[in-house]
Amino acid sequence: MTRWKMYAEIHQLKDMGLKKAQVARRLDIDVKTVIK
């Protein structure tokens, strides 16, 4: 996954109301990456 695509997906999921941990689980990435 490219960085920009991941960035866009994280923001899309956060806009849908998901919490940081939920976004991390759904994308199979670390929570620290979502926070960044």
Secondary structure, DSSP 8 states (H G I E B T S, - for coil): --HHHHHHHHHHHHHTT--HHHHHHHHT--HHHHH-
